[in-house]
């Protein structure tokens, strides 16, 4: 069972504390390639559709 914080709305993320989240966001912005699963799926799907039907 997940341990709840005593203060509502308060949570701790070790990835944010170490700066991993910010580094990933910076890489994604600079390369134009999303690093999340859903973002990557959207980008690949859009690329395939544009290749098949062309941009309008």
N, C-alpha and C positions, 0 to 999 in steps of 0.2 A: 504494500500500500504506500502511495506517495505521501511524503511528509509535507504538511501544509505550513506555510509561514504564519506566524502569529498576527501579522499585519496584513489585512486584505489588500490585494494589488501589489504586494511586494514579492519579488522573486529574485533568484540569483542565477546568473548564467556564467559559467567559467569561461566559455568561448568569448563572450563579450568582455569579460574582465581581462583576458589575455590579448584582446585586440584581433582575434581571428575573424570575427564577423566583419569588422571594418576592412580588414585586408582583403577578404573575399569580395566585398562590395566594390572596392577600388579596382581589383583585377577585372571583375565583370564589366564595369563601366569602361575601362580602358580598352579591353579586347572586343567588347560588344557581344560577348558570348555569356549567357546567363549560367550561373553555377548551380542553380536549383534544378531539381528533377522536372518540375512542372514548367519552368521557364525554358529549359532546354527542349522539352517536348513541343512547346508552342513554337519555338524558333524553327525547329526541324520541320514541323508540319507546315508552317507558313512558307518555308523555302521550297518544299516539295510542291505545294499548290502553285506557287509562283512559277516554278519550272514547267509544270504541266499546262497551266492556263495563261501564263504570262501576266505581267503587270498591266493594269489598265490606267 
